């Protein structure tokens, strides 16, 4: 009796289904996605792909959160993502979306603290950033290193400030270790205080070491430093005065006014930059004891009072010609 041949149709059907499933799984993973325009997508610290998939679907980056999570587990090589903000291009495939969220191409957001910005304004700048969280008080004057700093959406302001202060600690330690024997600073804090005066007294980078040399000479001789910014600081905490200094303010006795006290103020009057600190720790070799504006944004220096008086007369003539007097 002849044996009946088994039908191969069920096997073919099973293979077909498996191939179709694989095509759906893999093809959907690598094919263009539904996103119509590039978007910025934020990943919070500790957020997992489960919650993020719902957000991705809501923003139109993927078609289905459930399907995306399945494909990510099977094809994505893991589902751990990084915190930060990422740019997802239009029509990005699911594979590309996950690759972006797992990668290092975090959007860099920078907040810049310029040289000579006092701490009260540093706090105001951080407070004005609506994408940061939490509250802070003005940090200790001179504790922030002027520079540009990365930050992320939702990051605490205190965390950003902490990085700024850590940068100053590091920079000050590095520069102090390389100090010249000519510096009059006996401690890193004294270097910071004198550097804050240098920072406020000149806007020309090329003058910093010369200004530092002048004030170093005055410190050595026990002369009054007579730095105008030290008059203003107790009044405004470093903000612009907005008017001429009054005679009563020049004569004020406090811990900062170097017109009525010998030596350095009791603390910095701003946040000095790295170059001003370096200038104080390696001042120019000069005999200069006096300086006055030269009309170009810089100063003319003098070794004697007689020379200085002549320079002051020239400066008054310049101001008179400009109609400032």
C-alpha positions in Angstrom: 0.0 0.0 0.0 1.5 3.4 -1.0 2.4 5.9 1.8 0.5 9.2 1.8 2.8 12.3 1.3 2.6 14.9 4.0 1.6 18.4 2.9 4.4 21.0 3.2 2.0 23.9 3.2 2.0 24.4 7.1 5.8 24.5 7.1 5.9 27.0 4.3 3.2 29.1 6.0 5.3 29.1 9.2 8.5 30.2 7.4 6.5 32.9 5.6 5.2 34.2 8.8 8.6 34.3 10.4 10.1 36.0 7.4 7.3 38.6 7.4 7.8 39.2 11.1 11.5 39.6 10.6 10.9 42.0 7.8 8.4 44.0 9.9 10.8 44.0 12.8 14.0 44.9 11.0 12.5 47.0 8.2 10.5 49.1 10.7 13.6 49.6 12.8 15.7 51.1 10.0 13.1 52.7 7.7 12.4 56.5 7.8 10.3 57.6 10.7 7.3 59.9 10.9 9.0 63.0 12.2 8.2 65.9 10.0 10.6 68.5 11.4 13.8 68.3 13.5 13.1 68.5 17.2 15.0 69.0 20.4 14.4 66.1 22.8 15.2 66.3 26.5 16.3 63.3 28.6 16.2 63.9 32.3 18.8 62.4 34.7 17.8 58.8 35.5 14.9 58.6 32.9 14.4 55.2 31.2 13.5 54.3 27.7 10.0 53.3 28.8 8.8 56.8 29.7 10.8 58.3 27.0 9.2 56.2 24.3 5.8 57.7 25.2 7.3 61.2 24.9 8.9 60.3 21.6 5.5 59.1 20.3 3.8 62.2 21.6 6.3 64.4 19.8 5.9 62.4 16.5 9.4 61.0 16.5 8.1 57.4 16.4 4.9 55.7 15.4 4.3 53.4 18.4 6.0 53.5 21.8 5.2 49.8 22.4 6.7 48.7 19.1 9.7 51.0 19.6 10.5 49.5 23.0 10.2 46.0 21.5 12.5 46.7 18.7 15.0 48.5 21.0 15.3 45.5 23.2 15.7 43.1 20.3 17.8 45.2 17.9 19.1 48.2 19.8 21.8 46.6 21.8 20.4 47.7 25.1 18.0 50.5 26.2 20.2 52.7 28.4 20.2 56.3 27.3 22.1 59.4 28.4 20.8 62.5 30.1 20.8 65.7 28.2 19.2 67.5 25.2 19.5 66.0 21.7 18.6 67.0 18.2 16.5 64.4 16.4 16.4 65.1 12.6 13.2 64.8 10.6 12.4 61.3 9.2 14.9 59.7 11.6 14.5 55.9 11.8 13.9 54.3 15.2 17.4 52.9 15.1 18.8 56.5 14.6 16.6 57.8 17.4 18.0 55.3 19.9 21.5 55.8 18.6 21.2 59.5 19.2 19.8 59.1 22.7 22.6 56.7 23.6 25.4 58.8 22.1 27.5 61.7 23.1 26.1 64.4 20.8 24.4 66.3 23.6 23.4 69.9 22.7 26.0 72.2 24.4 24.4 75.1 26.2 26.8 77.7 27.5 26.5 80.4 30.1 29.3 82.9 30.0 30.7 84.8 33.0 32.9 87.6 31.7 36.1 88.7 33.4 35.3 91.2 36.1 31.7 90.3 36.6 30.9 90.6 40.4 29.1 87.8 42.2 25.8 89.7 42.5 25.6 89.8 38.7 26.7 86.1 38.5 23.7 85.2 40.6 21.4 87.4 38.6 22.6 85.8 35.3 21.9 82.3 36.7 18.5 83.3 38.0 17.6 84.8 34.6 18.0 81.4 33.0 14.5 79.9 33.1 15.7 76.5 32.1 17.7 76.0 35.3 16.0 75.1 38.6 16.3 76.0 42.2 17.5 79.2 43.9 20.9 80.5 44.9 22.3 83.5 46.8 25.2 85.6 45.4 28.3 83.5 45.9 31.4 84.7 47.8 33.1 87.5 45.8 36.0 86.2 43.9 35.0 82.5 44.1 33.8 82.2 40.5 36.2 81.8 37.6 35.1 83.8 34.6 34.6 81.4 31.7 31.9 79.7 29.6 30.2 76.7 31.3 28.0 73.9 30.0 24.5 73.5 31.5 21.5 71.3 30.8 17.8 71.9 31.0 16.4 71.3 34.4 19.8 71.4 36.1 20.0 73.1 39.5 21.5 76.5 39.5 23.5 75.5 42.5 25.2 72.7 40.5 26.3 75.1 37.7 27.6 77.6 40.3 29.5 74.8 42.0 31.3 74.0 38.7 32.2 77.7 38.4 33.7 77.8 41.9 35.5 74.5 41.4 37.1 76.0 38.3 38.3 79.0 40.3 39.8 76.8 43.0 41.6 74.7 40.4 42.9 77.8 38.4 44.1 79.6 41.5 45.9 76.6 42.8 47.7 76.0 39.5 48.7 79.7 39.1 49.8 80.0 42.7 52.2 77.0 42.2 53.9 78.9 39.4 54.1 82.3 41.1 57.1 84.5 40.6 59.3 85.7 43.6 58.2 89.3 42.5 54.7 88.8 43.7 53.6 90.7 46.8 50.8 88.2 47.5 51.6 86.1 50.6 48.6 83.8 50.1 46.3 82.7 47.3 43.6 84.9 48.8 45.8 88.0 48.7 46.5 87.2 45.0 42.8 87.0 44.4 42.1 90.3 46.1 44.8 92.2 44.2 43.9 90.5 40.9 40.3 91.8 41.4 41.6 95.3 41.6 43.8 94.8 38.5 40.8 93.4 36.7 38.7 96.4 37.4 41.4 99.0 36.7 42.2 98.1 33.1 40.3 96.8 30.1 43.4 96.2 28.1 44.9 92.7 28.4 48.4 94.0 27.5 48.4 96.3 30.5 47.5 93.7 33.2 51.1 92.9 34.2 52.0 96.6 34.3 49.1 97.5 36.4 49.9 94.6 38.7 53.5 95.8 38.9 52.3 99.3 39.8 50.1 98.1 42.7 52.7 95.7 43.8 55.2 98.6 44.2 52.6 100.5 46.3 52.1 97.5 48.5 55.8 97.2 49.1 56.2 100.8 49.9 53.2 100.9 52.2 51.4 103.5 50.0 47.7 103.8 49.7 46.6 101.9 46.6 43.9 104.5 45.8 42.0 102.3 43.4 38.6 103.9 42.5 36.8 100.5 42.2 37.4 99.9 45.9 35.4 103.0 46.7 32.5 101.8 44.6 32.3 98.2 45.7 30.9 98.8 49.2 28.2 101.0 47.6 27.0 98.7 44.8 28.6 95.3 45.4 30.3 95.7 42.1 27.5 97.0 39.9 28.1 100.2 37.9 27.8 103.3 40.1 26.2 105.3 37.3 27.5 108.6 38.4 30.7 110.3 39.6 32.2 109.3 42.9 31.3 111.8 45.7 34.0 113.3 48.0 32.3 111.7 51.0 32.6 108.3 49.4 36.3 108.9 48.7 36.8 109.7 52.4 34.6 106.7 53.6 36.3 104.3 56.0 35.4 100.7 55.5 37.1 97.4 54.8 37.4 98.1 51.0 38.2 101.8 50.4 41.9 101.9 49.5 41.9 105.7 49.7 41.5 105.6 53.5 43.4 102.4 54.3 46.9 101.0 53.6 47.2 97.6 52.1 44.7 95.3 50.4 40.9 95.4 50.9 39.4 92.7 53.2 38.2 90.7 50.2 38.0 90.7 46.4 35.9 93.4 44.7 34.9 91.2 41.7 35.6 87.8 40.1 39.0 88.2 38.4 39.9 86.2 35.3 42.8 83.8 35.0 45.0 86.4 33.2 44.6 89.0 36.0 45.5 86.4 38.6 48.5 85.4 36.5 49.6 89.1 36.2 49.5 89.6 40.0 51.6 86.4 40.5 54.1 87.5 37.9 54.0 91.3 37.8 56.0 93.5 35.4 59.3 94.8 36.6 58.7 98.5 36.8 59.2 101.5 39.0 55.8 102.9 38.2 53.7 104.2 41.2 51.1 106.2 39.3 48.8 105.9 36.3 46.1 107.9 34.6 43.9 107.3 31.6 45.4 108.1 28.2 42.2 108.6 26.3 42.4 105.4 24.3 41.0 103.0 27.0 44.5 102.4 28.5 46.8 104.2 30.9 50.0 106.2 30.9 52.3 105.3 33.8 54.7 107.4 35.9 57.4 106.7 38.4 57.2 110.1 40.1 54.5 112.4 41.3 55.9 115.1 39.1 55.5 112.9 36.0 52.1 111.8 37.1 50.8 115.4 37.5 52.0 116.2 34.0 50.1 113.2 32.7 47.0 114.2 34.6 47.1 117.6 33.0 47.3 116.0 29.6 44.3 113.8 30.5 42.2 116.8 31.6 43.1 118.6 28.4 41.8 115.5 26.4 38.6 115.5 28.4 38.1 119.2 28.0 38.5 118.9 24.2 35.9 116.1 24.3 33.5 118.4 26.1 33.5 116.2 29.2 34.6 119.0 31.5 
